[in-house]
């Protein structure tokens, strides 16, 4: 936990917001040497594990209903004929 003065917060708010949001650090803001406020990240303490990535683990089992209505052996035979 880092302590910063209110004047430093006024001068460097953007940089301090980056520290809080990207590094997930908490800042204590002081005025006249006394703590008056806390600047902390919202939500989880760490970055999301799969932000911006496709998580295919959630798609498990989605095709079950589709394949129940299809004769798999006939489908595979048709695909094999298409390749020959």
Secondary structure as UniProt FT lines:
FT   STRAND          2..5
FT   HELIX           6..11
FT   HELIX           13..23
FT   STRAND          27..31
FT   TURN            32..33
FT   STRAND          34..39
FT   TURN            49..52
FT   HELIX           56..59
FT   TURN            60..63
FT   HELIX           64..68
FT   HELIX           72..83
//
